[in-house]
Amino acid sequence: MSEYLDLSRLRARLRQRPRTKTSQVRQAWPDIRDLLAAGHSLKDVWTWLNEIGLEIGYARLSHCISQLRLRDEAAHSRAQDLRRGYTPVPVDSEWQTAAQEQSRRDERERQAPPLRDAQFDPLRNVREQRARKSSFEYDPFPTKGLTR
C-alpha cells in the first residue's frame, strides 16, 4: 500500500454529471451567473439548460439560483469582514459562552425598566380606546377579567 493517496479517480469524477438537478445547477452556476450578468434573461438560460439536457422546471431553477446567490453574498461579506480586519474571537469552551450570555442577560435586566411600572403599560392605548366606546363593536381580543 502506498503512503500517498491516489486522487486521480476523485478528480475524474469532477467532470461527471451530478445525480441531482440541484447539483447540476450548482455545477453550471459559474456559467449561469456569467450569462445573467451579461444581461440574458433567466427564461433564456432555463431554455438553454433544458436544451443541453438539464431538464429542470423554471420555478425550481429560480429557487436554486436564489439560493446560490445568497450563498455567494454570504461568502463575499465574510471575505470583506476579513479584509477589514474583523476576526471573530474564538471561545475556549461552552462554559465561557454560557457565562458570557448570562452576564449579558444580567446587564439587560439591570438596564430594562421594571415591568410593573405605571408608566410602562403596553396595553394602555387599548384600554383607553375601549373605555371611549359608545356603541357595540366586535371585540376579537376581549380583556375583561384580565389583570395587568
N, C-alpha and C positions, 0 to 999 in steps of 0.2 A: 504494500500500500504506500502510495506517495505521501509526502508530508505537505504537498500543495493541493489545493482544491482545483478541480477541472471545471471552470465556469463556462466553458465554451458551449455546453449544452443549454445552460440557462440563457446565455446571450443569444443563442439561436432562437429561443422561444420569444424573444422580444419582437421578432418580425411576424410571429404567428397572430392570427386573428383571435382576440379575446372571446371568451364564451358568452358574456352578457352584452346586451345592446348598450347599456350604460358604459361599460368598459370600452366598447368600441368607440363610443363618442369621446370618452376620455383620451383614448389613443389618438384620435383625429383632432383633438382640441387645439393644438397649436395652429394647424391649418385652418380650422373653422374660425378661430379668433382672428387670424390674419384676413380671411375673407370678409368677416363682419367689419373689421377695422377699415378695409378698403372700400366699404360702402355697399356691399352686397346685402340683400335682404335675407332674413332668416328663412323665409319661404323658399328663396332660390337655393340656399345652402341645403335645406331639407330635401329639395328635389334632387340636387346633385348627389347627396348622400344615398338616397334611395336608388339612383341610377348606378352607383358603384357597388351596390349590394348590401348596404347598411339599411335594412328595412326597419324603420322606426317611425312612430306616429309623430305628428307635428307637436302636439302638446307635450309628449314625453321628451322630445328633443329640446323644446323650450325650457322645460324644467331642468334637464341635465345641464344646459348651458348656463342657466341662472345659478345653479349650484357651483359650477366650475368658476364662474365669475366671482362669486362670494369667496371661494377658496383662494383665488388669485389675489383678491383685495386684502384678505386677511394676511396672506404671506407678504404682500407689499407693505402693509402697515407695520408688521413685525420687523421687516428689513429697515424701514425708516426709523423705527424706535432704536434699533441697534446702531444705525448711522448717527443718530443724535446723542448716543452715549447712554441711553437708558438700558439698564440691565436689571432684571428682576433680582431681588435679594433672595438667595436660597435659604430655606428654613431647615434647621438641623433635624427637627423631629416634629411629630404631630402634636406632642405635648406643648411645644412652644407656640405652635399655631393656635391651639385651643386657648392657651393663656393669653395670647395677643387678642383673640376675638373677645374673650371675657373682659379684658381691660378696656377694649373699645366699647363694649356694651355698657360697662360701668360708667364710662365717661359720658356716653349719650344719655344715660339715665340721670346723671348729675346735671346735665345741661337742659334736659327736657322740662317743660312746665308741668306742674302737678296736674293729674287728670281730674281731680275733684275741685279744681279752681272754679269759682263762679264765673269768671270771665271766659274761661275755656269751655265752651259748650258747643260741640259741633252740630247739635240739632236745634240750637236756639232759633235760627231763622225759620225752621219748620214749625216749631211750637208757636212762634209769633204769628205766622201765616194762618195756622189752624185756629188760633184764638180770634182772628178777624173774620172768619167765615160767617156769612149771613144767610146763605141758602144751602140746600142739600147739594153736596158734591161727593162723588165716589172717592173713597179713600183706600187706595191699594195697599198702603202701609199704615195700618192703624197703630196709634201709640197709646191709647187709653190703657191704663193699667200698667204701663211700663214705667219704671223708675229710672232716674239717672244713675 
